[in-house]
Amino acid sequence: MEWMIYGANGYTGELAAREAAARGLRPVLAGRNREAVEALAAELGLPCRVFGLDDVQQVRQGLHDIGLVLHCAGPFSATSAPMLEACLAARCHYLDITGEIDVFAHCHAQDDRAIQAGIVVLPGAGFDVVPTDCLAALLARDLPDATSLVLAFEAGGGPSPGTAKTSVEGLGKGGRARIDGEVRRVPLAWKSRTFERDGEARCAMTIPWGDVYTAHVSTGIPNIEVYMGVPPATVTRLRRLRVLGPVLGWGPVQALLKKQVAKKVRGPSEQRRGKTGCVVWGEARDGSGTEVRKILRTPNGYALTVTASLGIVQRLLDGPEPQPGFYTPSLLMGADYVLSLPGVSLEG
């Protein structure tokens, strides 16, 4: 099966392309920046194609003879839908590395179309949301009647440009939580609490992470909150920004903030990725108060994104062919999948 990494010239896409080449895989590298895509393809000895996502016919031509796309070009709020439409038309498996709730919801809504097209649609094939989704599934396996789920993570190394731009978009949308089975809007930094890391209390706040959507699909648990470890001052600052919600979502303000991201954010260096890791906490509770807790320790989130997404790519390349339709990582790969990735360990 011919397959493609789209957005191969972006921060995470390039990491995936280099690792794929190191494994002896031969993806077609693609993106809209001709100079960058062609230079990377020449360096790695891989084929390439250049096309943007704003012309439907151009995208479909770009996917000619491609059986699988690993879509790495964010923000996915803008890029996922056109790429997914092209994949449905081309009968081409669709993977991406999003963490955006609305993107998960849109992809899930295409389940019937994916079945008809005979393809797998799996958004969130990276750090967003492989470790948290698998942890949710592990907790649900131990506590099948769980009614509430709390997930949290603390990630080191700093964000990539794409992740930072997605965070900017989130400022104008506020928070999200799943309450009684429904995804509901909540204020920025709606709740805060602490999680223990190596005997030390770590501050965290609720964020609109993708598991608010996907963990319910994977487990059926109706109440889900996701937290991110941050300094206490960040919680205070975001709560002060609540009154500016409509302004922060205004187009010109978003454009200005994203311009600043483009100038200042480069993503963690290879050295920094190697020195930083992540901790993921999970707690599930049933109606009687019984609680199960587990902790995952993982490499840097971008390193895990590369290994997790390429593992899913290889599952689809090597077979057996799964039934077509929408999947979360744990539904396709199993709850234990994250434990097969390099540098991941489970406690509890």
TAJOLIN-V9156 format. One record per residue. N is the residue number from 1. RES is the residue in one letter. SS is DSSP state (H for helix, E for strand, C for the rest). PSI is psi in whole degrees, 0 to 359 (none if undefined). BURIAL is 1 if it has 9 or more other C-alpha atoms within 8 Angstrom, else 0. Layout:
# TAJOLIN-V9156
n = {N	N}
res = {RES	RES}
ss = {SS	SS}
psi = {PSI	PSI}
burial = {BURIAL	BURIAL}
This chain:
# TAJOLIN-V9156
n = {1	2	3	4	5	6	7	8	9	10	11	12	13	14	15	16	17	18	19	20	21	22	23	24	25	26	27	28	29	30	31	32	33	34	35	36	37	38	39	40	41	42	43	44	45	46	47	48	49	50	51	52	53	54	55	56	57	58	59	60	61	62	63	64	65	66	67	68	69	70	71	72	73	74	75	76	77	78	79	80	81	82	83	84	85	86	87	88	89	90	91	92	93	94	95	96	97	98	99	100	101	102	103	104	105	106	107	108	109	110	111	112	113	114	115	116	117	118	119	120	121	122	123	124	125	126	127	128	129	130	131	132	133	134	135	136	137	138	139	140	141	142	143	144	145	146	147	148	149	150	151	152	153	154	155	156	157	158	159	160	161	162	163	164	165	166	167	168	169	170	171	172	173	174	175	176	177	178	179	180	181	182	183	184	185	186	187	188	189	190	191	192	193	194	195	196	197	198	199	200	201	202	203	204	205	206	207	208	209	210	211	212	213	214	215	216	217	218	219	220	221	222	223	224	225	226	227	228	229	230	231	232	233	234	235	236	237	238	239	240	241	242	243	244	245	246	247	248	249	250	251	252	253	254	255	256	257	258	259	260	261	262	263	264	265	266	267	268	269	270	271	272	273	274	275	276	277	278	279	280	281	282	283	284	285	286	287	288	289	290	291	292	293	294	295	296	297	298	299	300	301	302	303	304	305	306	307	308	309	310	311	312	313	314	315	316	317	318	319	320	321	322	323	324	325	326	327	328	329	330	331	332	333	334	335	336	337	338	339	340	341	342	343	344	345	346	347	348}
res = {M	E	W	M	I	Y	G	A	N	G	Y	T	G	E	L	A	A	R	E	A	A	A	R	G	L	R	P	V	L	A	G	R	N	R	E	A	V	E	A	L	A	A	E	L	G	L	P	C	R	V	F	G	L	D	D	V	Q	Q	V	R	Q	G	L	H	D	I	G	L	V	L	H	C	A	G	P	F	S	A	T	S	A	P	M	L	E	A	C	L	A	A	R	C	H	Y	L	D	I	T	G	E	I	D	V	F	A	H	C	H	A	Q	D	D	R	A	I	Q	A	G	I	V	V	L	P	G	A	G	F	D	V	V	P	T	D	C	L	A	A	L	L	A	R	D	L	P	D	A	T	S	L	V	L	A	F	E	A	G	G	G	P	S	P	G	T	A	K	T	S	V	E	G	L	G	K	G	G	R	A	R	I	D	G	E	V	R	R	V	P	L	A	W	K	S	R	T	F	E	R	D	G	E	A	R	C	A	M	T	I	P	W	G	D	V	Y	T	A	H	V	S	T	G	I	P	N	I	E	V	Y	M	G	V	P	P	A	T	V	T	R	L	R	R	L	R	V	L	G	P	V	L	G	W	G	P	V	Q	A	L	L	K	K	Q	V	A	K	K	V	R	G	P	S	E	Q	R	R	G	K	T	G	C	V	V	W	G	E	A	R	D	G	S	G	T	E	V	R	K	I	L	R	T	P	N	G	Y	A	L	T	V	T	A	S	L	G	I	V	Q	R	L	L	D	G	P	E	P	Q	P	G	F	Y	T	P	S	L	L	M	G	A	D	Y	V	L	S	L	P	G	V	S	L	E	G}
ss = {C	C	E	E	E	E	C	C	C	C	H	H	H	H	H	H	H	H	H	H	H	H	C	C	C	C	C	E	E	E	E	C	C	H	H	H	H	H	H	H	H	H	H	H	C	C	C	E	E	E	C	C	C	C	C	H	H	H	H	H	H	H	C	C	C	C	C	E	E	E	E	C	C	C	C	H	H	H	H	H	H	H	H	H	H	H	H	H	H	H	C	C	E	E	E	E	C	C	C	C	H	H	H	H	H	H	H	H	H	C	H	H	H	H	H	H	H	C	C	E	E	E	C	C	C	E	C	C	E	H	H	H	H	H	H	H	H	H	H	H	H	H	C	C	C	E	E	E	E	E	E	E	E	E	E	C	C	C	C	C	H	H	H	H	H	H	H	H	H	H	H	H	H	C	E	E	E	E	E	C	C	E	E	E	E	E	C	C	C	C	C	E	E	E	E	E	E	C	C	E	E	E	E	E	E	E	C	C	C	C	H	H	H	H	H	H	H	H	H	C	C	C	E	E	E	E	E	E	E	C	C	H	H	H	H	H	H	H	H	H	H	H	H	H	H	H	H	H	C	C	H	H	H	H	H	H	H	H	H	H	H	H	H	H	C	C	C	C	C	H	H	H	H	H	H	C	E	E	E	E	E	E	E	E	E	E	C	C	C	C	E	E	E	E	E	E	E	E	E	C	H	H	H	H	H	H	H	H	H	H	H	H	H	H	H	H	H	H	C	C	C	C	C	C	E	E	C	C	H	H	H	H	H	C	H	H	H	H	H	H	C	C	C	C	E	E	E	C}
psi = {125	137	165	142	111	137	29	340	356	175	302	324	320	319	317	319	317	319	321	316	320	331	358	9	156	70	154	124	136	159	183	348	97	311	314	317	314	324	316	318	319	319	319	354	37	154	160	160	149	119	151	183	8	351	112	315	322	321	316	321	322	333	9	127	11	132	347	136	129	105	115	11	102	181	136	344	332	331	339	311	311	323	319	319	317	322	321	318	323	358	55	126	141	120	146	181	32	163	15	124	315	329	317	316	318	316	318	324	345	14	311	319	323	320	316	325	347	30	160	134	113	92	157	44	10	211	326	102	27	306	319	322	316	322	319	317	323	318	317	328	323	334	77	335	20	140	348	147	131	127	148	154	153	117	134	162	336	163	161	168	318	317	319	321	322	322	322	316	323	334	324	346	344	191	173	147	156	122	120	41	350	142	120	149	138	166	161	140	49	312	155	153	183	153	149	128	112	44	2	135	129	127	142	156	156	142	160	62	156	333	341	326	305	325	329	319	319	325	338	0	129	342	116	130	142	134	152	137	126	160	149	327	329	321	313	315	317	325	328	333	352	320	342	9	304	323	318	336	358	136	308	324	317	316	319	315	320	328	320	321	314	327	323	334	125	347	156	143	168	320	317	321	320	335	351	146	190	150	134	123	149	138	127	142	141	182	340	358	358	134	142	136	145	155	133	140	130	164	181	143	326	324	318	323	317	309	322	314	320	330	321	321	311	328	318	329	319	341	182	157	124	165	140	161	188	138	150	165	316	331	326	315	346	154	328	359	315	330	346	352	147	133	9	135	155	137	135	none}
burial = {0	1	1	1	1	1	1	1	1	1	1	1	1	1	1	1	1	1	1	1	1	0	0	0	0	1	1	1	1	1	1	1	0	0	0	0	1	1	0	1	1	1	0	0	0	1	1	1	1	1	1	1	1	0	0	1	0	1	1	1	0	1	1	0	0	1	1	1	1	1	1	1	1	1	1	1	1	0	1	1	1	1	1	1	0	1	1	1	1	1	1	1	1	1	1	1	1	1	1	1	1	0	1	1	1	1	1	0	0	1	1	0	1	1	1	0	1	1	1	1	1	1	1	1	1	1	1	1	1	1	1	1	1	1	1	1	1	1	1	1	0	0	1	0	0	1	1	1	1	1	1	1	1	1	1	1	1	0	1	1	1	1	1	1	1	1	0	1	1	1	1	1	0	1	1	1	1	1	1	0	1	0	1	0	0	1	1	1	1	1	0	1	0	0	1	0	0	0	0	0	0	1	1	1	1	1	1	1	1	1	1	1	1	1	1	1	0	1	1	0	1	1	1	1	1	1	1	1	1	1	0	0	0	0	1	0	0	1	1	0	1	1	0	0	1	0	0	1	1	1	0	0	1	1	0	0	1	1	0	0	1	1	0	0	1	0	1	1	0	0	0	1	1	1	0	1	1	1	1	1	1	1	1	1	1	1	0	0	0	0	1	1	1	1	1	1	1	1	1	1	1	1	1	1	1	1	1	1	1	1	0	1	1	0	1	1	0	0	0	0	0	0	0	1	1	1	1	1	1	1	1	0	1	1	1	1	1	1	0	0	1	0	0	1	0	1	0	0}
